[in-house]
């Protein structure tokens, strides 16, 4: 980054421009690198940072909407020259992954795990990819709540090191922004109670930042602001020391109600409610783009943020996340985006806007071509980068002519709510980035990972990272066989066969696929749930058998033990679906003995066994999530608030189940005390209905089960943070008990 581009070699270029109009000279260069703006107090903290790269696109791009990038990094793909971390040829040509990085979310850098085997040695040599996009982006605004909410510096450091080893060079740096916002609001004349009424609790800050929510599960204690501020200092320093471009937040136009008290003549309109929330906690105020306060607030915030943390000149803002704009008039939409951008350049003339493109596919009826073009063209071409956030399933670039000339990053979203559950769209992922590069007049400038939650389905993220270094799709069966060897540190035929089965089944959803786990296991029970799978259930059962058979050879590998839990968990999830269908069928045919049998197995054996399995591994513990929330507190009162946030997010998601079970997890403790209790009540009421001859009323059940769900949030039970039991023994026990019948049912097909 920051190197002049000399064609045709182009190996040290930040961006070489292809298909340029004939009027342009044969060689264009990135703007000269300028010194990074020094954070406020940086001298005291020693955080001056290395010189900044040029971080915006060639100015000529602003005049020509049809252009294409061919991009490469310097040989160390953006990692600082003085850094001890280097790219490695790894175990395959054309990659820059190390054997350490291949263990992904279970590597020592991330969760304290490890491969359990030495793996190939780390090589000092550097490989040159055949094609590499300029940007390799990582994170989603929602990840900061679903996964990062309670992280301390040790966990952040592991994540940032994993990012470096994975070649990430562009990432959000959103921590601590509420400290700066509070300072801005106080300087404008708001009082502390108005600010406290605006910020949500820590587990819901992502949607406060997006303008969707205010106040819910808050307020934020003063200690939270201070701890997050100092955490952000370390985050941005570490990212920059490894050559990453940090993306800071910017003003999107949403303001607290207190702004209307201080400035009674301000032109602000209240938006509608968001996702089953009423105006108690939703319906944010949006400033009119032409109101002078829009620029005052936006520029003031960004100046304060830059003074605190420095800048790499890229900023993120999302004005209409899952909310309909006040008008579909293209002129209005263009004024909004222009106002957001001007508030950025008012603080930083070199500003470049990074925007999530989720809104375009989420509300396609509103965002017609004229509206999309207007919003995008409110910003000079080349001064915005759009994240095509869900490109593996619902790409936006094809129907917007490559975002009408604005650069975009092809992103894999993959996960919603941090749900557990084996899932992938590997064929679409394997093709998608290359199709986007070949798209006529493509403005694609990178690839990205944008999951709502992490620490699940490592193989999908490993694949996506790999593709960023390739010039053509991979041979997936061969690739996943090598993945199994790298992951466990040793070759094993059974493990490789298991992964090939998983790849062709659970990881190969085709068409428009949404990875939001809606298994009956994690949904509020009813008689109208869908238990259908997108793959052959027997493939997962057989993969379970194969993986379990490799236990003698691979049992010392921590990644193997994690995968055994995860595959067994998936098999049990399928079994829950089978037993649900049996329960529903028995009730509808009024067969009480069959209902008692199926319901009894589910409630008294299968779910407790699943809970025991999950409790045998540290990464599947409810206590880990809850205790990390409590550990972020500085007082008992704070600890209770944070624990309530953590419990509510993975269950009710709101005061009254507003987004019920959206962020469902399969964790030891949660399965038994939350999902298990719901199922027990459901089966009991079905049995009572048959015994009494009275109909089953779903509304009455919902009212009763809500008390169970709400009771879980406030029961104050402390859950273990250390695993109990032997994973292999528990999995084997479940296998011997359930595998024969499961295979028989899956081969017989639906009844």
Buried (B, 14 or more C-beta within 10 A) or exposed (E): BBBBBEEEEBBBBBBBBEEBEEEBEEEBBBBEBBEBBBBBEBEEEEBBBBEBBBBBBBEBBBEBBBBBBBBBBBBBBBBBEEEEBBBBBBBBEBBBBBBBBBBBBBBBBBBBBBBBBEBBEEBEEBBBBEBBBBBBBBBBBBBBBBBBBBBEBEBBBBBBBBBBBBBBBBBBBBBBBBBBBBBBBEEBEBEEEBBBBBBBBBBBBBBBBBBBBBBBBBBBBEEBBEBBBBBBBBBBBBBBBBBBBBBBBBBBBBBBBBBBEBBEEBBBEBBEBBBEBEEEBBBBBBBBBEBEBBBBBBBBBBBBBBBBBBBBBBBBBBBBBBBBBBEBEBEBBBBBBBBBBBBBBBBBEBBBBBBBBBBBBBBEEBBEEEBBBBBBBBBBBBBBBBBBBBBBBBBBBEEBBBBBBBBBBBBBBBBBBBBBBBBBBBBBBBBBBBBBBEBEEBBBBBBBBBBBBBBBBBBBBBBBBBBBBBEEBBEBEEBBBBBBBBBBBBEBEBBBBBBBBBBBBBBBBEEEBBBBBBBBBBBBBBBEBEBEBEBBBBBBBBBBBBBBBBBEBBBEBBBBBBBBBBBBBBBBBBBBBBBBBBBBBBBEEEBBEBBBBBBBBBBEBBBEBBBBBBBBBBBBBBBBBBBBBBEBBEEEEBBBBBBBBBBBBBBBBBEEBBBBBBBBBBBBBBBBBBBBBBBBBBBEBBBEBBEEEEEBEBEEBBEEBBEBBBEBBEEEEEBBBEBEBEBBEBBBBBBEBBBEEBBEBBEEEEE
